[in-house]
Amino acid sequence: MCVKFTDAEIAYIKESVENYSSEFDIYDDEQELKLKIYEQIMLKIKSEYKDTYLFRLIN
């Protein structure tokens, strides 16, 4: 399934992920895992989807 995001939606996702991931206090493995997931989301947005804004959702 593919979902196309607008520029405004991409900006919102980036801001949300950056804000949320900066609030993590690493105190257990679960929090560390969440931080890594959000960092991966940011990397994916910055690299693979920078020009096309096409996201593939894999379940």
N, CA, C and O atoms as a GROMACS GRO file, in nm:
protein
  236
    1MET      N    1   0.084  -0.117   0.000
    1MET     CA    2   0.000   0.000   0.000
    1MET      C    3   0.089   0.123   0.000
    1MET      O    4   0.183   0.132   0.079
    2CYS      N    5   0.060   0.218  -0.087
    2CYS     CA    6   0.138   0.341  -0.096
    2CYS      C    7   0.053   0.460  -0.058
    2CYS      O    8  -0.065   0.467  -0.092
    3VAL      N    9   0.115   0.553   0.012
    3VAL     CA   10   0.046   0.674   0.053
    3VAL      C   11   0.132   0.792   0.012
    3VAL      O   12   0.252   0.793   0.040
    4LYS      N   13   0.074   0.890  -0.055
    4LYS     CA   14   0.149   1.008  -0.096
    4LYS      C   15   0.118   1.122   0.001
    4LYS      O   16   0.002   1.154   0.026
    5PHE      N   17   0.224   1.183   0.056
    5PHE     CA   18   0.209   1.292   0.152
    5PHE      C   19   0.238   1.425   0.084
    5PHE      O   20   0.319   1.433  -0.008
    6THR      N   21   0.171   1.530   0.130
    6THR     CA   22   0.198   1.665   0.081
    6THR      C   23   0.322   1.720   0.152
    6THR      O   24   0.369   1.661   0.250
    7ASP      N   25   0.373   1.832   0.102
    7ASP     CA   26   0.489   1.895   0.167
    7ASP      C   27   0.458   1.933   0.311
    7ASP      O   28   0.542   1.917   0.399
    8ALA      N   29   0.337   1.982   0.335
    8ALA     CA   30   0.297   2.020   0.471
    8ALA      C   31   0.294   1.899   0.563
    8ALA      O   32   0.336   1.907   0.678
    9GLU      N   33   0.245   1.786   0.513
    9GLU     CA   34   0.240   1.664   0.594
    9GLU      C   35   0.381   1.613   0.625
    9GLU      O   36   0.408   1.568   0.736
   10ILE      N   37   0.471   1.620   0.526
   10ILE     CA   38   0.610   1.579   0.548
   10ILE      C   39   0.674   1.667   0.655
   10ILE      O   40   0.742   1.616   0.744
   11ALA      N   41   0.652   1.798   0.647
   11ALA     CA   42   0.707   1.889   0.746
   11ALA      C   43   0.654   1.856   0.886
   11ALA      O   44   0.729   1.859   0.983
   12TYR      N   45   0.526   1.826   0.895
   12TYR     CA   46   0.464   1.792   1.024
   12TYR      C   47   0.524   1.663   1.080
   12TYR      O   48   0.555   1.655   1.198
   13ILE      N   49   0.540   1.562   0.995
   13ILE     CA   50   0.598   1.435   1.038
   13ILE      C   51   0.740   1.458   1.090
   13ILE      O   52   0.777   1.409   1.197
   14LYS      N   53   0.820   1.532   1.012
   14LYS     CA   54   0.958   1.559   1.054
   14LYS      C   55   0.962   1.629   1.189
   14LYS      O   56   1.036   1.589   1.279
   15GLU      N   57   0.882   1.734   1.202
   15GLU     CA   58   0.882   1.810   1.327
   15GLU      C   59   0.836   1.724   1.445
   15GLU      O   60   0.894   1.729   1.553
   16SER      N   61   0.732   1.645   1.422
   16SER     CA   62   0.681   1.559   1.529
   16SER      C   63   0.784   1.457   1.574
   16SER      O   64   0.804   1.436   1.693
   17VAL      N   65   0.849   1.394   1.478
   17VAL     CA   66   0.949   1.293   1.511
   17VAL      C   67   1.068   1.356   1.582
   17VAL      O   68   1.118   1.302   1.681
   18GLU      N   69   1.113   1.473   1.532
   18GLU     CA   70   1.226   1.540   1.597
   18GLU      C   71   1.191   1.580   1.740
   18GLU      O   72   1.270   1.558   1.832
   19ASN      N   73   1.074   1.638   1.759
   19ASN     CA   74   1.033   1.680   1.893
   19ASN      C   75   1.018   1.561   1.986
   19ASN      O   76   1.063   1.565   2.100
   20TYR      N   77   0.953   1.455   1.938
   20TYR     CA   78   0.927   1.339   2.023
   20TYR      C   79   1.057   1.268   2.059
   20TYR      O   80   1.077   1.229   2.174
   21SER      N   81   1.145   1.251   1.961
   21SER     CA   82   1.268   1.177   1.988
   21SER      C   83   1.362   1.256   2.078
   21SER      O   84   1.443   1.196   2.149
   22SER      N   85   1.355   1.388   2.076
   22SER     CA   86   1.443   1.467   2.163
   22SER      C   87   1.398   1.463   2.308
   22SER      O   88   1.473   1.501   2.397
   23GLU      N   89   1.276   1.417   2.333
   23GLU     CA   90   1.223   1.411   2.469
   23GLU      C   91   1.253   1.279   2.541
   23GLU      O   92   1.221   1.264   2.658
   24PHE      N   93   1.315   1.185   2.471
   24PHE     CA   94   1.342   1.056   2.532
   24PHE      C   95   1.450   1.068   2.639
   24PHE      O   96   1.556   1.126   2.615
   25ASP      N   97   1.423   1.014   2.753
   25ASP     CA   98   1.525   0.989   2.854
   25ASP      C   99   1.552   0.840   2.849
   25ASP      O  100   1.463   0.759   2.875
   26ILE      N  101   1.673   0.805   2.814
   26ILE     CA  102   1.705   0.664   2.799
   26ILE      C  103   1.723   0.603   2.938
   26ILE      O  104   1.825   0.624   3.004
   27TYR      N  105   1.624   0.528   2.982
   27TYR     CA  106   1.633   0.465   3.112
   27TYR      C  107   1.604   0.316   3.106
   27TYR      O  108   1.617   0.246   3.206
   28ASP      N  109   1.564   0.267   2.990
   28ASP     CA  110   1.546   0.123   2.976
   28ASP      C  111   1.554   0.085   2.829
   28ASP      O  112   1.562   0.172   2.741
   29ASP      N  113   1.553  -0.044   2.804
   29ASP     CA  114   1.569  -0.094   2.667
   29ASP      C  115   1.454  -0.051   2.576
   29ASP      O  116   1.475  -0.026   2.458
   30GLU      N  117   1.334  -0.043   2.632
   30GLU     CA  118   1.219  -0.005   2.550
   30GLU      C  119   1.233   0.138   2.499
   30GLU      O  120   1.206   0.164   2.382
   31GLN      N  121   1.274   0.229   2.584
   31GLN     CA  122   1.292   0.368   2.543
   31GLN      C  123   1.403   0.379   2.439
   31GLN      O  124   1.392   0.455   2.343
   32GLU      N  125   1.510   0.303   2.458
   32GLU     CA  126   1.620   0.304   2.363
   32GLU      C  127   1.573   0.254   2.227
   32GLU      O  128   1.610   0.309   2.124
   33LEU      N  129   1.491   0.150   2.227
   33LEU     CA  130   1.436   0.096   2.102
   33LEU      C  131   1.348   0.199   2.033
   33LEU      O  132   1.357   0.217   1.912
   34LYS      N  133   1.263   0.267   2.109
   34LYS     CA  134   1.176   0.371   2.052
   34LYS      C  135   1.258   0.482   1.989
   34LYS      O  136   1.226   0.529   1.880
   35LEU      N  137   1.364   0.525   2.057
   35LEU     CA  138   1.449   0.631   2.003
   35LEU      C  139   1.512   0.586   1.872
   35LEU      O  140   1.517   0.664   1.776
   36LYS      N  141   1.559   0.463   1.866
   36LYS     CA  142   1.619   0.412   1.743
   36LYS      C  143   1.517   0.406   1.630
   36LYS      O  144   1.550   0.437   1.515
   37ILE      N  145   1.395   0.368   1.660
   37ILE     CA  146   1.290   0.363   1.558
   37ILE      C  147   1.264   0.502   1.503
   37ILE      O  148   1.256   0.520   1.381
   38TYR      N  149   1.251   0.600   1.590
   38TYR     CA  150   1.225   0.736   1.544
   38TYR      C  151   1.343   0.793   1.466
   38TYR      O  152   1.324   0.869   1.371
   39GLU      N  153   1.464   0.759   1.506
   39GLU     CA  154   1.581   0.802   1.429
   39GLU      C  155   1.579   0.740   1.290
   39GLU      O  156   1.615   0.807   1.192
   40GLN      N  157   1.539   0.614   1.279
   40GLN     CA  158   1.529   0.549   1.149
   40GLN      C  159   1.422   0.614   1.061
   40GLN      O  160   1.441   0.628   0.940
   41ILE      N  161   1.311   0.654   1.122
   41ILE     CA  162   1.207   0.724   1.047
   41ILE      C  163   1.264   0.852   0.989
   41ILE      O  164   1.240   0.882   0.872
   42MET      N  165   1.338   0.927   1.068
   42MET     CA  166   1.396   1.052   1.021
   42MET      C  167   1.494   1.026   0.907
   42MET      O  168   1.494   1.100   0.808
   43LEU      N  169   1.577   0.926   0.919
   43LEU     CA  170   1.672   0.893   0.813
   43LEU      C  171   1.599   0.857   0.684
   43LEU      O  172   1.641   0.898   0.576
   44LYS      N  173   1.492   0.781   0.696
   44LYS     CA  174   1.416   0.740   0.578
   44LYS      C  175   1.353   0.861   0.510
   44LYS      O  176   1.355   0.873   0.388
   45ILE      N  177   1.296   0.951   0.590
   45ILE     CA  178   1.235   1.072   0.535
   45ILE      C  179   1.341   1.156   0.464
   45ILE      O  180   1.316   1.207   0.355
   46LYS      N  181   1.457   1.171   0.526
   46LYS     CA  182   1.562   1.256   0.470
   46LYS      C  183   1.624   1.198   0.345
   46LYS      O  184   1.668   1.273   0.258
   47SER      N  185   1.629   1.068   0.332
   47SER     CA  186   1.698   1.007   0.219
   47SER      C  187   1.604   0.955   0.112
   47SER      O  188   1.589   1.017   0.007
   48GLU      N  189   1.541   0.845   0.138
   48GLU     CA  190   1.465   0.774   0.035
   48GLU      C  191   1.346   0.852  -0.016
   48GLU      O  192   1.314   0.844  -0.135
   49TYR      N  193   1.279   0.927   0.069
   49TYR     CA  194   1.155   0.992   0.030
   49TYR      C  195   1.168   1.142   0.015
   49TYR      O  196   1.067   1.213   0.007
   50LYS      N  197   1.289   1.193   0.010
   50LYS     CA  198   1.310   1.337   0.007
   50LYS      C  199   1.242   1.402  -0.113
   50LYS      O  200   1.180   1.507  -0.098
   51ASP      N  201   1.253   1.344  -0.230
   51ASP     CA  202   1.199   1.406  -0.350
   51ASP      C  203   1.059   1.359  -0.387
   51ASP      O  204   0.979   1.437  -0.439
   52THR      N  205   1.028   1.235  -0.361
   52THR     CA  206   0.901   1.180  -0.409
   52THR      C  207   0.790   1.185  -0.306
   52THR      O  208   0.673   1.188  -0.342
   53TYR      N  209   0.826   1.185  -0.178
   53TYR     CA  210   0.728   1.183  -0.069
   53TYR      C  211   0.632   1.064  -0.081
   53TYR      O  212   0.516   1.073  -0.042
   54LEU      N  213   0.682   0.957  -0.135
   54LEU     CA  214   0.600   0.837  -0.150
   54LEU      C  215   0.643   0.736  -0.044
   54LEU      O  216   0.759   0.693  -0.041
   55PHE      N  217   0.551   0.701   0.040
   55PHE     CA  218   0.582   0.610   0.150
   55PHE      C  219   0.517   0.474   0.125
   55PHE      O  220   0.400   0.466   0.087
   56ARG      N  221   0.593   0.369   0.148
   56ARG     CA  222   0.539   0.234   0.137
   56ARG      C  223   0.518   0.180   0.278
   56ARG      O  224   0.611   0.170   0.358
   57LEU      N  225   0.394   0.145   0.305
   57LEU     CA  226   0.362   0.091   0.436
   57LEU      C  227   0.363  -0.061   0.428
   57LEU      O  228   0.287  -0.121   0.352
   58ILE      N  229   0.448  -0.120   0.505
   58ILE     CA  230   0.460  -0.266   0.503
   58ILE      C  231   0.414  -0.320   0.637
   58ILE      O  232   0.466  -0.283   0.742
   59ASN      N  233   0.315  -0.408   0.633
   59ASN     CA  234   0.265  -0.469   0.756
   59ASN      C  235   0.331  -0.604   0.776
   59ASN      O  236   0.303  -0.672   0.874
   0.00000   0.00000   0.00000
